[in-house]
Amino acid sequence: MKLRLAALFACLILLTPAYAVEPGEVLADPALEARARDLSADLRCLVCQNQSIDDSHAPLAKDLRLLVRERLQAGDSDDQVRTYLVQRYGDFVLLKPPLRIGTLLLWGAPLMVLLAGGFGLLLASRRRVSVTPASSLSADEQARLDKLLGG
């Protein structure tokens, strides 16, 4: 029973999110730290690309976390910090980039792939040739066939 409980506890520990924020990065002001965490969760690690900077252990992600905290301590609002990072790194730094002409392909690509696949399946199903059974032979044709086959 104790072994099962220990295994369950170990599984629960593994399910908790593992933030990469190091103790030296944490701000003394809890309100600023909460804002920094919210911002970090929405910013993409430029090395990992599918993780937020809050989750990434990459050195660049650490630098971005520190930059966010510096900007917040300097008195920037959340929007000003985001704007600063977008100006510096482009819309790619945002995990949820805004819908603009420049990001339209990014947002529309999954839909285009889905539509292209559906169109391909439609064409493939229409190109299928239906096999019709051969018409029965007349008595004269059957006799000639039997003669050719040696029957």
C-alpha positions as CSV (number, residue, x, y, z in Angstrom):
1,M,0.0,0.0,0.0
2,K,2.8,2.4,0.9
3,L,4.5,1.6,-2.4
4,R,1.4,2.5,-4.4
5,L,1.0,5.7,-2.4
6,A,4.6,6.6,-3.1
7,A,4.2,5.9,-6.8
8,L,1.0,8.0,-6.9
9,F,2.8,10.8,-5.2
10,A,5.7,10.6,-7.6
11,C,3.3,10.8,-10.6
12,L,1.6,13.8,-9.1
13,I,4.9,15.6,-8.7
14,L,5.8,14.9,-12.3
15,L,2.5,16.4,-13.4
16,T,3.2,19.8,-11.9
17,P,4.6,22.4,-14.3
18,A,8.3,22.8,-14.1
19,Y,9.1,26.5,-14.4
20,A,12.6,27.4,-15.4
21,V,12.6,30.6,-13.4
22,E,15.6,30.5,-11.1
23,P,15.4,31.9,-7.5
24,G,17.8,34.7,-8.4
25,E,15.3,36.0,-11.1
26,V,12.3,36.3,-8.8
27,L,11.4,39.9,-8.0
28,A,11.0,41.0,-4.4
29,D,7.6,42.6,-5.2
30,P,5.0,39.9,-5.5
31,A,2.7,42.0,-7.8
32,L,5.6,42.7,-10.2
33,E,6.6,39.0,-10.1
34,A,3.0,38.0,-10.9
35,R,3.0,40.4,-13.9
36,A,6.4,39.0,-15.0
37,R,5.1,35.5,-14.9
38,D,2.0,36.4,-16.9
39,L,4.1,38.1,-19.5
40,S,6.6,35.2,-19.6
41,A,3.9,32.7,-20.2
42,D,2.8,34.5,-23.4
43,L,6.3,35.0,-24.8
44,R,8.0,32.3,-27.0
45,C,11.4,31.0,-26.4
46,L,13.3,31.9,-29.6
47,V,15.5,28.8,-29.2
48,C,12.9,26.2,-28.2
49,Q,10.1,27.8,-30.3
50,N,7.3,25.8,-28.8
51,Q,7.8,26.7,-25.1
52,S,7.2,29.9,-23.3
53,I,10.3,31.7,-21.8
54,D,8.8,30.8,-18.4
55,D,9.1,27.1,-19.2
56,S,12.4,27.1,-21.1
57,H,15.9,26.5,-19.6
58,A,17.7,28.0,-22.7
59,P,20.1,30.9,-21.9
60,L,18.2,33.2,-24.3
61,A,15.0,32.5,-22.5
62,K,16.7,33.4,-19.2
63,D,17.9,36.6,-20.8
64,L,14.4,37.4,-22.0
65,R,12.9,36.7,-18.5
66,L,15.5,39.1,-17.0
67,L,14.7,41.7,-19.6
68,V,11.0,41.5,-18.9
69,R,11.7,41.9,-15.2
70,E,14.0,44.9,-15.8
71,R,11.4,46.6,-18.0
72,L,8.7,46.1,-15.3
73,Q,11.0,47.4,-12.6
74,A,11.7,50.5,-14.8
75,G,7.9,51.2,-14.7
76,D,6.8,49.9,-18.1
77,S,3.3,48.5,-18.5
78,D,2.6,45.0,-19.8
79,D,1.8,46.4,-23.2
80,Q,4.9,48.4,-23.3
81,V,7.0,45.4,-22.5
82,R,5.3,43.3,-25.2
83,T,5.7,46.2,-27.7
84,Y,9.4,46.5,-26.9
85,L,10.0,42.8,-27.4
86,V,8.0,42.7,-30.6
87,Q,10.0,45.6,-32.0
88,R,13.2,43.9,-31.1
89,Y,12.3,40.3,-32.1
90,G,9.2,40.5,-34.3
91,D,5.8,38.9,-33.8
92,F,7.4,35.5,-33.6
93,V,8.3,36.3,-29.9
94,L,4.6,36.1,-29.1
95,L,3.1,32.6,-28.5
96,K,-0.2,34.0,-29.9
97,P,0.8,36.4,-32.7
98,P,-1.9,39.0,-33.7
99,L,-3.9,38.5,-36.9
100,R,-2.2,40.9,-39.4
101,I,-1.3,40.7,-43.1
102,G,2.2,39.6,-42.1
103,T,0.9,36.8,-40.0
104,L,-2.0,35.8,-42.2
105,L,-0.1,32.8,-43.6
106,L,0.7,31.6,-40.1
107,W,-2.9,31.7,-39.1
108,G,-4.3,30.5,-42.4
109,A,-1.8,27.6,-43.1
110,P,-3.7,24.9,-41.1
111,L,-7.0,25.8,-42.8
112,M,-5.3,25.8,-46.3
113,V,-3.7,22.4,-45.6
114,L,-7.1,21.0,-44.5
115,L,-8.9,22.4,-47.5
116,A,-6.1,21.1,-49.9
117,G,-6.4,17.6,-48.3
118,G,-10.2,17.6,-48.7
119,F,-9.9,18.8,-52.3
120,G,-7.3,16.0,-53.0
121,L,-9.6,13.4,-51.5
122,L,-12.5,14.7,-53.6
123,L,-10.5,14.5,-56.8
124,A,-9.2,11.0,-55.9
125,S,-12.7,9.7,-55.3
126,R,-14.0,11.1,-58.6
127,R,-11.1,9.7,-60.6
128,R,-11.8,6.2,-59.5
129,V,-12.8,4.1,-62.4
130,S,-15.8,1.9,-61.7
131,V,-15.3,-1.6,-63.1
132,T,-18.3,-2.8,-64.9
133,P,-18.7,-6.5,-65.5
134,A,-18.1,-7.6,-69.1
135,S,-21.2,-8.1,-71.1
136,S,-22.1,-11.7,-71.7
137,L,-20.9,-13.1,-75.0
138,S,-23.2,-14.1,-77.8
139,A,-23.4,-17.8,-78.7
140,D,-21.2,-17.2,-81.8
141,E,-18.6,-15.3,-79.8
142,Q,-18.6,-18.0,-77.1
143,A,-18.0,-20.7,-79.7
144,R,-15.1,-18.8,-81.2
145,L,-13.6,-18.3,-77.7
146,D,-13.9,-22.0,-76.9
147,K,-12.3,-22.9,-80.3
148,L,-9.4,-20.5,-79.5
149,L,-8.9,-21.8,-76.0
150,G,-8.8,-25.3,-77.3
151,G,-12.0,-26.4,-75.9
